[in-house]
Amino acid sequence: MSVLIAIPVYNEAGYVRGVLDRVREYADNILLVDDGSTDGTPEILEELREPMGLDIIRHPTNYGYGRALRESFEFASREGYDWVITMDCDEQHEPAHIPDFMAAIEREDLDIISGSRYLNLDAQSDIAPADRRAINMTLSNEINDRLGFTLTDSFCGFKAHRVSAMDSITLTEDGYAFPMQLWAQAAAHNLRVGEVEVDLIYNDPNRTFGGGLDDSEHRLAHYREVLDEEIAAAFAQVQAIATASSDSESGCRCC
């Protein structure tokens, strides 16, 4: 079983060295998707590329978090990996949990293994910004009710993805609403989903989303709009495929 660690990066010059040092303790294959960084991140990645054996995709401008994830899946598929574990580069995803994902991959027959920061909060956990926690919980409940999941953390970017499952679904979302499309597609295609516990860490609760999404009401409305659109599109797509397959098997000559 081959596993790729994929890390979207945007202006993380202050964190990227330390994160990569920690990730290297647990993984041999690492992809960085530099999403148009304008600080010293590109220079640091080039410096580390050869000695750490990194694969790097460099965007000329900031395309968005979802785009970086999609390109990670495409890279993994081209290179023949079985799984992609995605994580952030701001020290809010603890690399020591990589073995937990590896164990879950071996133990569970799943297609997406999603990190959850809310499975088992304790006194050592950081406190999430109130608006982010509220939006996460609201949308997690809505996703569970509408799609039949039992997620406790629908927005955590620390995830393991079976590459063949990612190849079977249609992902086009470039921005931070990417999870809304992922969960809609996963449900429509009957992907098997589970969670593993990860730490709740917030080093910088004031980090910006950009694009007007720093306003929490606007952000929630945007995510809901995308969720509605993606649920309708995903299930329509699956129904169209099923209808076409049925017509082909029955020898339909309606055209």
C-alpha positions in Angstrom: 0.0 0.0 0.0 1.5 3.3 -1.1 0.5 6.5 0.8 1.2 10.2 -0.2 1.1 13.0 2.3 -0.2 16.1 0.5 0.1 19.5 2.0 -1.4 22.7 0.5 0.7 25.7 1.4 0.0 29.4 1.2 2.4 31.9 2.8 3.7 29.5 5.5 7.3 30.5 5.6 7.2 30.6 9.4 5.9 27.0 9.7 6.9 25.0 6.7 10.3 23.8 7.8 9.1 22.6 11.2 6.0 20.9 9.7 8.1 19.1 7.1 10.6 17.9 9.7 7.8 16.4 11.7 6.0 14.9 8.7 9.2 13.3 7.5 9.4 11.3 10.8 6.3 9.4 9.7 6.2 9.5 5.9 8.5 9.1 2.9 6.3 10.5 0.1 5.4 14.2 0.5 3.7 16.5 -2.0 3.6 20.3 -1.4 1.1 22.3 -3.4 2.3 25.9 -3.1 -0.9 27.9 -3.9 0.8 31.1 -5.1 2.7 32.1 -2.0 4.2 35.6 -1.9 6.4 35.3 1.2 9.5 33.2 1.4 7.7 29.8 1.1 8.7 29.1 -2.5 12.4 29.6 -1.8 12.2 27.4 1.3 10.5 24.6 -0.6 13.1 24.8 -3.4 15.9 24.6 -0.8 14.3 21.5 0.8 13.1 19.8 -2.4 16.2 17.7 -3.1 17.5 16.9 0.4 13.9 15.9 1.6 12.9 14.3 -1.7 9.8 16.5 -2.0 7.4 16.7 -4.9 6.2 20.3 -5.4 3.4 21.8 -7.5 3.7 25.6 -7.8 0.8 27.8 -8.7 1.6 31.2 -10.2 -1.2 32.8 -8.2 -3.6 31.8 -5.4 -6.1 29.4 -7.0 -7.8 28.3 -3.7 -7.6 25.5 -1.1 -10.0 23.2 -2.9 -8.0 23.4 -6.1 -4.8 22.4 -4.2 -6.6 19.4 -2.8 -8.0 18.4 -6.2 -4.5 18.6 -7.7 -3.2 16.4 -4.9 -5.7 13.7 -5.8 -4.8 14.0 -9.5 -1.1 13.8 -8.8 -1.6 10.7 -6.6 -3.7 9.0 -9.2 -1.0 9.7 -12.0 1.8 8.4 -9.7 0.0 5.2 -8.7 -0.6 5.9 -5.0 -3.3 4.0 -3.2 -4.1 6.7 -0.6 -3.6 10.4 0.0 -3.5 11.9 3.5 -4.1 15.7 3.3 -3.0 18.0 6.1 -2.5 21.7 6.6 0.9 23.5 7.0 0.1 25.9 9.9 0.9 23.5 12.8 -2.8 23.0 13.5 -2.6 19.4 12.3 -0.3 17.3 14.4 1.9 15.0 12.2 2.0 12.5 15.1 -1.5 11.5 14.0 -0.3 10.2 10.6 0.2 6.7 12.1 -3.4 6.8 13.4 -4.6 7.3 9.8 -2.3 4.6 8.6 -3.7 2.2 11.2 -7.3 3.1 10.2 -6.5 2.5 6.5 -5.3 -1.0 7.4 -8.1 -1.7 9.9 -11.2 -0.2 8.3 -12.7 -0.8 4.9 -13.3 2.9 4.2 -12.9 5.3 1.3 -12.5 8.6 3.3 -11.2 8.7 6.9 -11.8 12.2 8.2 -10.0 13.7 11.2 -12.3 15.0 13.9 -11.2 17.6 16.4 -14.4 17.1 18.4 -14.6 13.4 19.1 -12.9 13.6 22.5 -12.1 17.1 23.7 -10.1 17.4 26.9 -8.5 20.0 29.1 -5.5 20.2 26.8 -7.5 21.1 23.7 -7.5 24.6 22.4 -10.8 26.5 22.1 -12.0 27.0 18.6 -13.2 30.5 17.6 -16.9 30.6 18.4 -18.1 31.4 14.9 -16.0 28.6 13.3 -17.2 26.0 15.8 -20.8 27.1 15.3 -20.6 26.9 11.5 -18.9 23.6 11.7 -21.4 22.1 14.0 -24.4 23.6 12.1 -23.2 22.2 8.8 -22.1 18.9 10.2 -25.6 18.4 11.5 -27.2 19.4 8.2 -24.8 17.1 6.2 -25.6 14.2 8.5 -29.4 14.8 8.3 -29.4 15.2 4.5 -26.7 12.7 3.5 -26.9 10.0 6.2 -23.4 10.5 7.7 -22.5 10.6 11.4 -19.8 13.3 11.1 -18.7 15.2 14.2 -16.3 17.5 12.2 -17.2 18.1 8.5 -14.5 20.8 7.9 -11.3 19.2 9.2 -8.7 19.1 6.4 -6.7 16.3 8.0 -8.1 13.3 6.0 -7.1 10.1 4.3 -8.6 9.5 0.9 -8.6 6.3 -1.1 -7.3 7.3 -4.6 -9.6 5.0 -6.6 -12.6 6.5 -4.7 -11.5 10.1 -5.5 -11.1 9.0 -9.2 -14.8 7.9 -9.2 -16.3 11.2 -8.1 -16.4 14.7 -9.7 -14.6 17.4 -7.8 -14.5 21.0 -9.2 -14.7 23.3 -6.2 -11.6 25.5 -5.8 -12.4 27.3 -2.6 -13.0 26.7 1.1 -16.5 25.3 0.3 -14.7 22.2 -1.1 -15.9 19.9 1.8 -19.5 20.6 0.8 -18.9 19.1 -2.6 -16.8 16.3 -1.2 -19.5 15.1 1.2 -22.3 15.4 -1.5 -20.3 13.4 -4.0 -19.3 10.9 -1.3 -22.9 10.3 -0.4 -24.1 10.1 -4.0 -21.5 7.5 -4.9 -21.9 5.5 -1.6 -18.4 6.0 -0.4 -17.6 4.6 3.0 -16.8 7.3 5.5 -15.3 7.2 9.0 -13.5 9.4 11.5 -10.4 9.3 13.6 -9.6 11.6 16.5 -7.1 14.4 16.0 -6.1 17.3 18.2 -7.9 20.6 18.3 -5.2 23.2 17.8 -5.8 26.9 16.9 -2.5 28.8 16.7 -4.0 31.8 14.9 -7.8 32.2 15.3 -7.7 35.4 13.4 -6.4 34.0 10.1 -8.5 35.3 7.1 -10.6 33.3 4.6 -10.6 36.1 2.0 -13.2 36.7 -0.6 -15.7 38.2 1.9 -15.8 34.9 3.9 -14.5 36.5 7.1 -18.1 37.6 7.9 -19.5 34.5 9.6 -23.1 35.0 8.3 -21.9 35.4 4.8 -19.6 32.3 5.2 -22.5 30.1 6.5 -24.8 31.3 3.7 -22.2 30.6 1.1 -21.5 27.1 2.4 -25.2 26.3 2.5 -25.7 27.5 -1.0 -22.8 25.3 -2.3 -24.1 22.4 -0.3 -27.6 22.7 -1.8 -26.2 23.0 -5.3 -23.7 20.1 -4.9 -26.3 17.7 -3.4 -28.7 18.3 -6.3 -25.8 18.0 -8.9 -24.2 14.9 -7.4 -27.4 12.9 -7.2 -28.6 14.1 -10.6 -25.3 13.0 -12.0 -25.5 9.5 -10.5 -29.1 9.2 -11.7 -28.1 10.1 -15.2 -25.3 7.5 -15.2 -27.7 4.9 -13.9 -30.3 5.7 -16.5 -27.7 5.6 -19.3 -26.4 2.3 -18.1 -29.9 0.8 -17.9 -30.7 2.0 -21.4 -27.5 0.5 -22.7 -28.1 -2.8 -21.0 -31.7 -3.0 -22.3 -30.6 -2.1 -25.9 -32.5 1.1 -26.0 -32.5 2.8 -29.4 -34.5 5.8 -28.4 -32.0 8.1 -30.2 
